[in-house]
Amino acid sequence: MVTATPTYSTADWQLGYRSLTTEQEYWIPEIEGRIPAGLRGTLFRNGPGKLEAGSQRYGHPFDGDGMICAITFVEGKAHFRNRFVRTREFEAEEKAGRVLYRGVFGTQKPGGWWTNFLDLKFKNPANTNVIYQGDKLLALWEASAPYRLNPADLTTEGIETFAGGISPHQPFTAHPRRDPKTGDLIAFGVRAALNSTLLFYRLDSQGRLTEKRDFQIPGFAFLHDFVWTPQYRIFFQNPVVFNPLPFVLGWQSAGTCLTLKRGEPTRIWLFPNSRDPLHPIQLETEPGFVFHFVNGYEVGEQVIVDAILYEEYPALEPNADYLHIDFTQVPAGKLWRFYLDPKAGSAKQELLLDRSVEFPAIHPAQMGGSHRYIYIGATHAPGPNAPLQAILKLDTETGRTQQYSFAPRGFVGEPVFIPYPASQGEEEGWIVTVIFDAASQCSQVVVLEAQDLAAGPIARIPLRHHIPYGLHGSFTPQVWVN
């Protein structure tokens, strides 16, 4: 049963925001429960692993340096490896022992406004997602080109330009979508300005850039994620306003200059996937902000889109200390369904789950097609906003939910759905996530059965150390350890 009051300690939660300064590689000797015999492959995971340079803490964890973790499952055993993405900026700050670059979300160079004045270059932390495509392991950060890593040992090989198809500083999303039929990755980038440019990409199953085109949309566009269906690429242009003056003058970081413009609708863009010249369809809906989408699919001429919607933009305050956040004052993301009718020019929305949630996942074979089940990080219980401590499963047909909570001292990361090797049904697979256990001050890799989430972990794989709270990751059946 779920209690009415969330159970967590702020002091416990803060322990998960410490740097992991060492790079390690080891087999995990003791496992609680058992790793299923059919679970074979590598879970790659990315997130800010280093949260300071020298003695200066970054102003926001999203400015922290990317660290890739590889958890390999093979023959009932588990192997762990982690490496930092050695970007140019990482190497320079390591050598200098201090902050050298401004971060998007809250980091300023030391020395006050004068040292930040007119410095419009951002550090690329390569810290948001990691995906394996065509023998290339790519560390992603949406405002620049990916970094390519060696999947066998996670060493950094350099900036990936796809044989010169994109420039080293060209935006490339941290949220590509994989076409389950072709294996292609569909991606995008955005150059945000007074009028913004959308960049459309496609990588084939060999990791080659096979499509690149662009389209201008009016107004400022902060686009973190998108929806792909066989017929459309769909973007929600939320009514976010960027005031560049404090950033240009060196007073504030860029992320603190964003606000939600009240009274303005969200514009929804549906771009046909045809290779003909783009003729997007534009719809409007209530204002709000979407970081992450679940999925989208077509039903006749209608398009269904499920997303995590924030009714208020979770704005960043200048000079705020992220370790002393009051969760009850932070807008909660909730699960909504949007009904888009391109022919009628209408958009309607419906609340699916009145609960603070983030990091949605579905069976990867359902991407772009209809889905019934959604797996998602959630607060321990309904009510005020709080850290994510549970993995929740929603049946969108019946509205029924089940969950497993790691409260009071466990804090969850993004769930990843790993299908059974011969998966036939939408529930046939495992949910794998990394939790931070404040009691041991270490992290655990946890395996749950997607069909019976509430039964709890079938395997807990304890690490020797913690992993700082991460962002996104992906699974591949490939194995690189002996």
Buried (B, 14 or more C-beta within 10 A) or exposed (E): EBEEEBEBEEEBBBBBBBBBEEEEEEEBEEBEEEBBEBBBBBBBBBBBBBBBBEEBBBBBBBBBBBBBBBBBBBEEBBBBBBBBBBBBBBEEBBEEEEBBBBBBBBBBBEEEEEEBEEBEEBBBBBBBBBBBBEEBBBBBBBBBBBBBBBBEEBEBEEBBBBEEBBEEEBBBBBBBBBBBEEEBBBBBBBBBEEEBBBBBBBBBEEBBBEBBEEBEBEBBBBBBBBBBBEBBBBBBBBBBBBEEEBBBEBBBBBBBBBEBBEEBBBBBBBBBBEEEEBEBBEBBBEBBBBBBBBBBBBEEEBBBBBBBBBBEBBBBEBEBEBEEBEBEEBBBBBBBBBBBBBEEEEBEBEEBBEBBBBBBBBBBBBBBBEBBBBBBBBBBBEBBBBBBBBBBBBEBEEEEBEBBBBBBBBBBBBBBBBBBBEBEBBBBBBBBBBBBBBEEBBBBBBBBBBBEBBEBBBBBBBBEBBBBBBBBBBBBEBBBBE
